[in-house]
Amino acid sequence: MAFIAKPVKPGTHADKSKRKRVHESADGAKVLHKKAKIDTSTSASKLAAKSDLNAVKSKGTKRNAALIQDITAKWEKLRHPDTTAAQRIDIVHEILTQVQGRVADLAMSHTASRVIQACAKHGNETDRKALLAEAAPRVVGLAKSSYGHFLLCKLISAATKAQFPEILKMFKGHIAQLLRHPCGAAVIDDLYNEATRKQQGAMAAELYGREYVLFSGEAKRLPDLMKELPAAKQKAVLRNMAQHAIPIMEKALVDPPLVHRMLAEYIAASPGRSVSEAVQLLSGPPLVRLVHTKEGAQVACAVITYGTAKDRKKAIKGLAGQADSIFKMAQDEFGHVVLLCILDTVDDTALLKKQILPELQNNLSELIKSKPGRRIILQLLHPNQQKYVPLHLQHMAHPPPKPASGSEILEDQEQVGDTLGGSKKNSELRRQEILGEGPSSFAGLLCKACKSNAADMLRDPQACDVIVEVAQAGSSGVLTIHHSSAVHEVQEAIAQAATPTPSISPKAGEEEHVLLNYFSSRAMRRLIVASSHHASEDGASTDFLMLLWEAAIKGRCQQWLGTHAEKILAALATCNNSTISNAMEIELQPILGKSVEQWAADFVQHGSEMSKLPIKKRIKKHSVS
């Protein structure tokens, strides 16, 4: 009689014990085998080593218990505010005499480490030199210690210019190793920040390969170095950098500026496959710790540009994960460039409205008057305008295309094909969706802010550009699609702000009239010039010319001569509205004694010469004249 096995229910213990797993061999073939037993030899050895290390530390602490108790009592007196400087020096000498030969061991203790740090702080140059001499043989162990690394950070910050090269020499050959450790990375961060540009280059060169640890002469940046190396050497350098960069990205140890520099150089020089791996590791919360430096912002822009839609979603959620993080980025010198990249690249505008725009809308008044913050607004209104966003920042926000295929460098990077990331949505459509429609949209709130604060914004050197672009309805008339009435209200507010008061000259505590102010007069002249071209490119309405003429200029031309308002009169005199130009000819010619057209041409020529001068010199020259 044949034996019939009972059926095994899925999910039971018997079923799990009989399961088989499929693995891929080195050549790609699938191998079917029983569930292998876990090899605990490696784990056991690591646990044993860790246990031995803890035992040594505990034994060392017990052996030095009496000494720690004694120096702690002296430390309490050392840090007391009533202790004089001379008394502190004497106490430091007493402590250092007691701990001589045991500084490294004591620095790894919680209490004793604070005592040694106080000696480094209050001691003289000779005392710090003695501490450095004892720390040098065990610098790697101290840098990786939870308490010992604080002593090294204190010695680095307190070092003189003559001592610093010796400290740098202590860490030579250990830079890459310490960057992969949380405590060690903090020490290298302090070391890099205190180093000169040449010394920073030498530290970065250690990440290129072992042969560069003993680099003689001035170290070169990676792009310059790669130009001089053959293809085989270039691959070796990138492989070596990958060995350091991948563990750092996996552990999210991306705070040090040296790591920012390494990642920026690595992503710029690596092929598409390696860049995709780096993008996946960096997308998320670690990205927000990169955006405050130039190299870090370059890395963040590369992550956004080269990432997939999923990578971008993770990156944006990581950036917006902390309170006020988007607003802080918008006001940061380099962080705002990452936001420019996001708004110009990400196709998912619903995600942007949920994660990015709310913080910008809630702090719109601050952003308008902030030099970095206003660039975000101006980029939406008038994209890639060099006078608003400098060319080098545009290049940073838009990294060059990178081929998606290829695992090598040089030849594969030159292949023509699909590129990493990129955008599929039309840029004009993206702008319209981000600006939105309705009074609660980004564009609606922006128009409302310009209408309510027209005079103050015109006088402000940063905000005046924003209100001019809003009054012109942005490039291609983007605001006229959903906000034409709001734009007209902004133009009316500007004309109302230009209406003369009974006393043109400001009294004490009063704001200067907008037609007499240096910045507002130039802003209004730009708006007049754009309006006179009937919005052929800028979308400005010619209605503004009549609004301004009727509210502020008509019958008062003589009143504005000899002031900053002259440039406004000259712009109106040469506008394409015949009604205004003819009326100005009748009003101004008897006063000037010559043709208004000739006077305006001379004024424009004088203005072009003045525009070549720095702003401070222009103001000074106008005030003198």
BELFEN-V629878 format. One record per pair of residues at least 4 apart in sequence whose ideal C-beta (glycine too) atoms are under 8 Angstrom apart, sorted by the first residue. I is the first residue (numbers start at 1). J is the second residue. D is the distance in whole Angstrom. If there is no record, write none. Layout:
# BELFEN-V629878
I:J:D
I:J:D
This chain:
# BELFEN-V629878
8:12:6
8:14:5
8:15:5
8:18:7
9:14:8
9:15:7
10:15:5
11:15:6
11:16:8
12:16:7
13:17:6
14:18:7
15:19:7
17:35:8
19:35:6
20:32:6
20:33:7
20:34:6
20:35:7
21:32:8
21:33:7
21:35:6
21:36:8
22:30:5
22:31:7
22:32:6
23:30:7
23:31:5
23:33:7
24:28:6
24:29:7
24:30:6
24:31:7
25:29:5
25:30:8
25:31:5
40:44:5
41:45:6
42:46:7
43:47:6
44:48:6
45:49:6
46:50:6
47:51:6
48:52:6
49:53:6
50:54:6
51:55:6
52:56:6
53:57:6
54:58:6
55:59:6
56:60:6
57:61:6
57:108:6
58:62:6
59:63:6
60:64:6
60:105:5
60:108:8
60:109:8
61:65:7
61:68:7
61:109:5
64:68:5
64:102:7
64:105:7
64:106:6
64:109:7
64:112:7
65:69:6
66:70:6
67:71:6
67:98:6
67:99:7
67:102:7
67:106:8
68:72:6
68:106:7
68:109:6
68:111:6
68:112:5
68:115:8
69:73:7
70:74:7
70:98:7
71:75:6
71:95:5
71:98:6
71:99:7
71:112:7
71:115:5
72:76:7
72:111:6
72:112:8
72:115:6
73:77:7
74:78:6
74:91:5
74:94:6
74:95:6
74:115:8
75:79:6
75:95:7
75:114:7
75:115:4
75:118:6
76:80:7
77:83:6
77:87:8
77:91:6
78:83:6
78:88:6
78:91:5
78:92:7
78:95:8
78:118:6
78:119:8
78:122:6
79:83:8
79:118:6
83:87:5
83:88:6
83:91:8
84:88:7
85:89:7
86:90:7
87:91:6
88:92:6
88:122:5
89:93:7
89:122:7
89:123:7
89:124:7
90:94:7
91:95:6
91:122:8
92:96:6
92:118:8
92:119:5
92:122:6
92:123:4
92:127:6
93:97:6
93:127:7
94:98:7
95:99:6
95:115:7
95:119:6
96:100:6
96:119:6
96:123:7
96:127:6
96:130:6
96:131:8
99:103:6
99:106:6
99:112:8
99:116:7
100:130:8
100:134:8
101:134:7
102:106:5
103:107:6
103:116:6
103:131:6
103:134:4
103:135:7
104:108:7
104:134:6
104:135:6
104:137:7
104:138:4
104:141:7
104:142:6
104:148:7
105:109:8
106:112:4
106:113:7
106:115:7
106:116:6
107:112:7
107:113:5
107:116:5
107:135:7
107:142:6
107:145:7
107:147:7
107:148:4
107:151:5
108:113:7
108:141:8
108:142:7
108:145:5
108:147:6
108:148:5
109:113:6
109:147:6
110:114:7
110:147:6
111:115:7
112:116:6
113:117:6
113:147:4
113:148:6
113:150:6
113:151:6
114:118:7
114:150:8
115:119:7
116:120:7
116:131:7
116:151:5
117:121:6
117:150:6
117:151:6
117:154:5
118:122:6
119:123:5
119:127:6
119:131:7
120:127:7
120:128:6
120:131:6
120:151:7
120:154:5
120:155:6
120:158:6
121:154:6
121:158:7
123:127:3
123:128:6
123:131:8
124:128:7
125:129:6
125:160:6
125:163:8
126:130:7
127:131:7
128:132:6
128:155:6
128:158:6
128:159:7
128:163:7
129:133:7
129:163:7
130:134:7
131:135:6
131:151:8
131:155:6
132:136:6
132:155:6
132:163:7
132:166:7
132:167:7
132:170:8
135:139:6
135:142:6
135:151:7
135:152:7
135:155:7
135:170:8
136:170:5
138:142:6
139:143:6
139:152:7
139:170:5
139:171:6
139:174:7
140:144:7
140:174:5
140:177:7
140:178:7
140:184:8
141:145:6
141:148:7
142:148:4
142:149:6
142:151:7
142:152:6
143:148:7
143:149:5
143:152:6
143:171:8
143:174:8
143:178:5
143:181:7
143:183:6
143:184:4
143:187:5
143:188:8
144:148:8
144:149:7
144:178:7
144:181:5
144:183:6
144:184:5
145:149:6
145:183:7
146:183:6
147:151:8
148:152:7
148:183:8
149:153:6
149:183:4
149:184:7
149:186:6
149:187:5
150:154:6
151:155:6
152:156:6
152:187:5
152:190:8
153:157:6
153:186:7
153:187:6
153:190:5
154:158:6
155:159:6
155:167:7
156:164:8
156:167:6
156:187:7
156:190:5
156:191:6
156:194:6
157:190:6
157:194:7
159:163:4
159:164:5
159:167:6
159:194:7
160:164:7
163:167:6
164:168:6
164:194:6
164:195:7
164:199:8
165:169:6
165:199:8
166:170:7
167:171:7
167:191:7
168:172:7
168:191:7
168:195:7
168:199:6
168:202:8
168:203:8
171:175:6
171:178:7
171:187:8
171:188:7
171:191:6
172:206:8
172:213:7
173:206:7
173:213:5
174:178:5
175:179:6
175:188:6
175:203:5
175:206:4
175:207:7
175:258:8
176:180:7
176:206:6
176:207:6
176:244:5
177:181:7
177:184:7
178:184:3
178:185:7
178:187:6
178:188:5
179:184:7
179:185:5
179:188:6
179:207:8
179:244:7
179:248:6
179:253:7
179:256:7
179:258:7
179:259:6
180:184:7
180:185:8
180:244:7
180:247:5
180:248:6
180:251:7
180:253:7
181:185:6
181:253:8
182:186:7
182:251:8
182:253:6
183:187:7
184:188:6
185:189:6
185:253:5
185:255:7
185:256:6
185:259:8
186:190:7
186:256:8
187:191:6
188:192:6
188:203:8
188:256:6
188:258:6
189:193:6
189:255:7
189:256:4
189:257:7
189:258:7
190:194:6
191:195:6
191:203:7
192:200:6
192:203:6
192:256:6
192:257:6
192:258:5
193:257:7
195:199:4
195:200:5
195:203:7
196:200:7
197:201:7
198:202:7
198:218:6
198:219:8
199:203:7
200:204:6
200:258:7
201:205:6
201:218:7
201:219:4
201:220:7
201:221:7
202:206:8
202:215:7
202:219:5
203:258:6
204:208:8
204:219:7
204:221:8
204:258:6
204:261:6
204:262:7
204:265:8
205:212:4
205:213:8
205:215:5
205:219:4
205:220:8
206:212:6
206:213:5
207:240:7
207:241:6
207:244:5
207:262:5
208:212:5
208:222:7
208:225:7
208:237:5
208:240:6
208:241:7
209:236:7
209:237:6
209:240:5
210:240:8
211:215:8
212:219:7
215:219:5
220:224:4
220:225:5
220:228:8
221:225:7
221:265:7
222:226:6
222:237:7
222:265:4
222:266:8
222:268:8
222:269:6
223:227:7
223:265:7
223:268:7
223:269:7
224:228:7
225:229:6
225:237:7
226:234:5
226:237:7
226:269:6
229:233:4
229:234:5
229:237:7
230:234:7
231:235:7
231:409:7
231:410:5
232:236:7
233:237:6
234:238:7
234:269:8
234:409:6
234:410:7
235:239:6
235:408:7
235:409:6
236:240:6
237:241:6
238:242:6
238:266:7
238:269:6
238:270:6
238:274:7
238:409:7
239:243:7
240:244:7
241:245:6
241:262:7
241:265:8
241:266:5
242:246:6
242:266:7
242:270:8
242:274:7
243:247:8
244:248:6
244:262:7
245:249:6
245:262:6
245:263:6
245:266:5
245:278:7
246:250:6
246:277:7
246:278:8
246:281:7
247:251:6
248:253:5
248:254:7
248:259:6
248:262:8
249:254:7
249:263:8
249:278:6
249:281:4
249:282:6
249:286:7
250:281:6
252:285:7
252:286:4
253:259:7
254:259:5
254:260:7
254:263:7
254:282:7
254:286:5
254:289:5
254:290:6
254:296:8
255:259:7
255:289:5
256:260:7
257:261:6
257:293:5
257:295:7
257:296:7
258:262:6
259:263:6
260:264:6
260:290:6
260:293:5
260:295:4
260:296:4
260:299:6
261:265:6
261:295:5
262:266:6
263:267:6
263:278:7
263:282:8
263:290:8
263:295:7
263:296:8
263:299:5
264:268:6
264:295:4
264:296:8
264:298:5
264:299:5
264:302:8
265:269:6
266:270:6
266:274:8
266:278:7
267:275:6
267:278:6
267:299:6
267:302:5
267:306:8
268:298:8
268:302:8
268:399:8
269:409:7
270:274:4
270:275:5
270:278:7
270:409:7
271:275:7
271:402:8
271:403:7
271:406:5
271:407:6
271:408:6
271:409:6
271:412:6
271:413:6
272:276:6
272:306:8
272:402:5
272:403:5
272:404:5
272:405:6
272:406:6
272:412:8
272:413:8
272:419:8
272:420:5
273:277:7
273:405:8
273:406:7
273:407:5
274:278:7
274:407:7
275:279:6
275:302:7
275:306:5
275:402:6
275:420:6
276:280:7
276:306:7
276:404:8
276:420:7
277:281:7
278:282:6
278:303:8
279:283:6
279:302:7
279:303:5
279:306:5
279:307:5
279:311:5
279:420:8
280:307:8
280:311:6
282:286:6
282:287:6
282:290:8
282:299:7
282:303:5
282:315:8
283:287:7
283:303:6
283:307:6
283:311:4
283:312:8
283:314:4
283:315:4
283:318:7
284:314:5
284:315:7
284:317:8
284:318:4
285:318:4
285:321:6
286:290:7
286:318:7
287:291:7
287:300:6
287:303:6
287:315:5
287:318:5
287:319:6
288:318:6
288:319:5
288:321:7
288:322:7
288:325:6
288:329:8
289:296:8
290:296:4
290:297:7
290:299:5
290:300:5
291:296:6
291:297:5
291:300:5
291:319:8
291:329:6
291:332:7
291:334:6
291:335:4
291:338:5
292:296:6
292:297:8
292:332:6
292:334:6
292:335:6
293:297:7
293:334:6
294:298:7
294:334:5
294:396:8
295:299:7
296:300:6
296:334:7
297:301:6
297:334:4
297:335:7
297:337:5
297:338:6
297:396:6
298:302:6
298:396:6
298:399:8
299:303:6
300:304:7
300:315:8
300:338:5
300:341:8
301:305:6
301:337:7
301:338:6
301:341:4
301:396:6
301:397:6
301:398:8
301:399:6
302:306:6
302:399:5
303:307:5
303:311:7
303:315:6
304:312:6
304:315:6
304:338:7
304:341:5
304:342:6
304:345:6
304:346:7
304:421:8
305:341:7
305:345:6
305:398:7
305:399:5
305:420:8
305:421:5
305:422:8
306:399:7
306:402:6
306:420:4
306:421:4
307:311:3
307:312:5
307:315:6
307:420:8
307:421:6
308:312:7
308:421:7
309:313:6
309:347:7
309:348:7
310:314:7
311:315:6
312:316:6
312:342:8
312:345:8
312:346:5
312:348:7
313:317:6
313:348:7
313:351:6
314:318:6
315:319:6
316:320:6
316:342:7
316:346:7
316:351:6
316:352:8
316:355:5
316:356:7
317:321:6
317:355:6
319:325:6
319:326:7
319:329:7
319:338:8
319:355:8
320:325:6
320:326:6
320:355:4
320:356:7
320:359:8
321:325:7
324:328:6
324:359:7
325:329:6
325:359:8
326:330:6
326:339:7
326:355:8
326:356:6
326:359:4
326:360:7
327:331:7
327:359:5
327:360:7
327:362:8
327:363:5
327:366:8
327:367:8
328:332:6
328:335:7
329:335:4
329:336:6
329:338:6
329:339:6
330:335:7
330:336:5
330:339:6
330:359:8
330:360:6
330:363:8
330:367:6
330:370:7
330:372:7
330:373:5
330:376:6
331:335:8
331:336:7
331:366:7
331:367:7
331:370:5
331:372:6
331:373:5
332:336:6
332:372:6
333:372:6
334:338:8
334:396:8
335:339:7
335:372:8
336:340:7
336:372:4
336:373:7
336:375:6
336:376:6
337:341:7
337:393:5
337:396:5
337:397:5
338:342:6
338:397:8
339:343:6
339:356:7
339:376:6
340:344:6
340:375:7
340:376:6
340:379:5
340:389:7
340:393:7
340:397:4
341:345:6
341:397:4
341:398:7
342:346:5
342:352:7
342:356:6
343:352:7
343:356:7
343:376:7
343:379:7
343:380:7
343:434:6
344:379:7
344:383:7
344:397:7
344:398:7
344:423:8
344:427:7
344:430:8
345:421:7
345:423:5
346:351:7
346:352:6
346:423:8
347:423:6
347:424:6
347:425:4
347:430:7
348:352:7
349:353:6
349:425:8
349:430:6
349:433:4
349:434:6
350:354:6
351:355:6
352:356:5
352:357:6
352:434:6
353:357:5
353:358:8
353:434:7
353:436:7
354:358:7
356:360:7
357:361:6
357:434:7
357:442:6
358:362:6
359:363:6
360:364:7
360:367:6
360:376:7
360:442:7
361:442:6
361:445:5
363:367:6
364:368:6
364:445:6
364:446:7
364:449:5
365:369:7
365:449:6
365:453:7
366:370:6
366:373:7
367:373:3
367:374:6
367:376:7
367:377:7
368:373:7
368:374:6
368:377:7
368:449:7
368:457:7
368:462:7
368:463:5
368:466:5
369:373:8
369:374:7
369:460:6
369:462:5
369:463:5
370:374:6
370:462:7
371:375:7
371:462:6
372:376:8
373:377:7
374:378:6
374:388:8
374:462:5
374:463:7
374:465:7
374:466:6
375:379:6
375:388:6
375:389:5
375:393:8
376:380:7
377:381:6
377:446:7
377:466:6
378:382:6
378:385:7
378:388:4
378:389:7
378:465:6
378:466:6
378:469:6
379:383:6
379:384:8
379:385:8
379:388:7
379:389:6
380:431:6
380:434:6
380:435:6
380:442:8
380:474:8
381:466:8
381:469:4
381:470:7
381:474:4
381:475:7
381:478:7
381:479:8
382:388:7
382:469:6
382:474:6
382:475:5
383:427:7
383:431:7
383:475:7
384:389:7
384:394:6
385:389:7
385:475:8
386:390:7
386:391:6
386:394:8
388:465:7
389:393:5
389:394:6
389:397:8
390:394:7
391:395:7
392:396:7
393:397:6
394:398:6
401:419:4
401:420:8
401:422:7
402:413:8
402:419:6
402:420:5
403:412:7
403:413:6
403:415:5
403:416:8
403:417:6
403:418:7
403:419:6
403:420:7
404:417:7
404:418:5
404:419:6
404:420:5
405:412:7
405:415:7
405:417:6
405:418:7
406:411:8
406:412:3
406:413:7
406:415:6
407:412:7
408:412:5
409:413:6
410:414:7
411:415:7
423:427:8
423:430:8
425:429:6
425:430:5
426:430:7
427:431:7
428:432:7
428:476:7
428:478:7
429:433:6
430:434:6
431:435:6
431:478:6
432:478:6
432:481:6
432:482:8
434:442:7
435:441:7
435:442:5
435:443:4
435:478:7
435:479:7
435:482:8
436:441:3
436:442:5
436:443:6
436:444:7
436:482:8
437:441:6
437:443:8
437:444:8
437:481:8
437:482:4
437:483:7
438:444:6
438:482:7
439:444:4
439:445:8
439:448:7
439:486:8
440:444:6
440:445:7
441:445:7
441:482:8
442:446:6
443:447:6
443:479:6
443:482:7
443:483:5
443:486:8
444:448:6
444:483:6
444:486:7
445:449:6
446:450:7
446:466:8
446:470:6
447:451:6
447:470:6
447:479:7
447:483:6
447:486:4
447:487:7
447:489:7
447:490:6
448:452:6
448:486:7
449:453:6
450:454:6
450:457:6
450:466:7
450:467:5
450:470:5
450:471:7
450:490:5
450:493:7
451:486:7
451:489:5
451:490:5
451:493:5
452:493:8
453:457:5
453:463:8
454:458:6
454:467:6
454:490:7
454:493:4
454:494:5
454:496:7
454:497:5
455:459:7
455:497:4
455:511:7
455:514:6
455:520:8
456:460:6
456:463:7
456:511:8
457:463:4
457:464:6
457:466:7
457:467:4
458:463:8
458:464:5
458:467:6
458:494:7
458:497:6
458:514:5
458:517:7
458:519:7
458:520:4
458:523:6
458:524:7
459:464:7
459:511:7
459:512:7
459:514:7
459:517:5
459:519:6
459:520:5
460:464:6
460:519:7
461:519:5
461:615:8
462:466:8
463:467:6
464:468:6
464:519:5
464:520:6
464:522:8
464:523:4
465:469:6
465:523:7
466:470:6
467:471:6
467:490:7
467:494:7
467:523:7
468:472:6
468:523:5
468:526:6
468:527:5
468:530:8
469:474:6
470:474:7
470:479:7
470:487:7
470:490:5
471:487:7
471:490:5
471:491:5
471:494:6
471:527:6
471:540:7
471:544:7
472:527:7
472:530:5
472:531:8
472:535:8
472:538:4
472:539:6
472:540:4
473:477:5
473:478:7
473:479:4
473:480:5
473:483:8
473:484:7
473:487:5
473:535:7
473:538:7
473:539:4
473:540:7
473:541:8
474:478:4
474:479:5
474:538:8
474:539:6
475:537:7
475:538:7
475:539:7
476:537:8
476:539:6
477:481:7
477:535:6
477:538:8
477:539:3
478:539:7
479:483:5
479:484:7
479:486:7
479:487:5
479:539:7
480:484:4
480:487:6
480:539:6
483:487:6
484:488:7
485:489:7
486:490:7
487:491:7
487:541:7
488:492:7
488:541:7
488:543:7
489:493:6
490:494:7
491:495:7
491:541:7
491:543:7
491:544:4
491:547:6
492:496:6
492:547:6
493:497:6
494:498:7
494:524:7
494:527:7
494:544:7
494:547:8
494:548:7
495:499:7
495:544:7
495:547:4
495:548:5
495:550:8
495:551:4
495:552:7
496:551:6
497:514:5
498:514:5
498:515:6
498:524:7
498:548:6
498:551:6
498:552:4
499:551:5
499:552:6
500:504:6
500:513:7
500:515:8
500:552:6
500:556:6
500:559:7
501:513:7
503:507:7
504:513:6
504:516:7
504:559:7
506:510:4
506:511:7
506:512:5
506:513:7
512:516:5
512:517:5
513:517:7
514:520:4
514:521:7
514:524:7
515:520:7
515:521:6
515:524:7
515:552:7
515:560:6
515:563:7
515:564:7
515:565:4
515:568:6
516:521:7
516:563:5
516:564:6
516:565:6
517:521:6
517:564:7
518:522:7
518:564:6
518:618:8
518:619:6
518:622:7
519:523:6
520:524:6
521:525:6
521:564:4
521:565:6
521:567:6
521:568:6
522:526:7
522:564:8
522:567:7
523:527:7
524:528:6
524:548:7
524:568:6
525:529:6
525:567:5
525:568:5
525:570:8
525:571:5
526:530:6
527:531:6
527:540:7
527:544:7
528:532:6
528:544:8
528:545:7
528:548:7
528:568:7
528:571:4
528:572:6
528:575:6
529:533:7
529:571:6
529:575:8
530:535:8
530:538:4
530:540:4
531:535:8
531:540:4
531:541:7
531:542:6
531:544:5
531:545:5
531:575:7
532:542:7
532:545:7
532:571:7
532:574:8
532:575:4
532:576:5
532:577:7
533:537:7
533:538:7
533:540:8
533:576:7
534:540:8
534:542:5
534:576:7
535:539:5
535:540:5
535:541:6
535:542:8
540:544:7
542:546:8
542:577:7
543:547:6
544:548:6
545:549:6
545:572:7
545:575:6
545:577:5
545:580:6
546:550:6
546:577:7
546:579:8
546:580:7
547:551:6
548:552:6
548:553:6
548:572:8
549:553:5
549:554:5
549:572:7
549:580:5
549:583:8
550:554:6
552:556:7
553:557:6
553:560:7
553:568:7
553:569:7
553:572:6
553:584:8
554:583:7
555:587:7
556:560:6
557:561:7
557:569:6
557:584:7
557:587:5
557:588:5
557:591:7
558:587:8
558:591:5
560:565:4
560:566:7
560:568:7
560:569:6
561:566:6
561:569:7
561:591:7
562:566:7
564:622:7
565:569:6
566:570:6
566:603:6
567:571:6
567:603:7
567:607:6
568:572:6
569:573:6
569:584:7
569:588:7
569:600:8
570:574:7
570:599:7
570:600:4
570:603:4
570:604:6
570:607:8
571:575:7
571:600:8
572:580:6
572:581:7
572:584:6
573:581:6
573:584:5
573:585:7
573:588:7
573:596:5
573:597:7
573:599:8
573:600:5
574:581:7
574:597:7
574:600:5
574:601:8
574:604:8
575:580:6
575:581:6
576:581:8
577:581:6
578:582:6
579:583:6
580:584:6
581:585:6
582:586:7
583:587:6
584:588:5
584:596:6
585:589:6
585:596:5
585:597:8
587:591:8
588:592:5
588:596:5
588:599:7
589:593:8
589:594:8
589:595:7
589:596:6
592:596:7
592:599:5
594:598:6
594:599:6
595:599:7
596:600:6
597:601:6
598:602:6
599:603:6
600:604:6
601:605:7
602:606:6
603:607:6
604:608:7
605:609:7
606:610:6
607:611:6
608:612:8
609:613:8
610:618:5
610:621:7
610:622:8
611:618:8
613:617:4
613:618:5
613:621:7
614:618:7
615:619:6
616:620:6
617:621:6
618:622:6
619:623:6
620:624:6
621:625:6
